[in-house]
Amino acid sequence: MSKRDYCEANAAGTPSISVSVDVTKIVKYLCIAGIVIVGIIFGTKYYQKMIED
């Protein structure tokens, strides 16, 4: 994505705002975060069980 101002004036002189949302990146990072959270939960449970034995 280029670094430019997205608030450009249109023909009538009023500001126009363009917002782009990359849904694939959002879904990718949510999935990675979910995997990390589940890994932490199971990892701590396994570590706790290992310490008890």
Protein Blocks (a to p, Z undefined) as FASTA:
>chain_A
ZZddfbdcdfkopacddddddfklmmmmmmmmmmmmmmmmmmmmmmmmmmmZZ
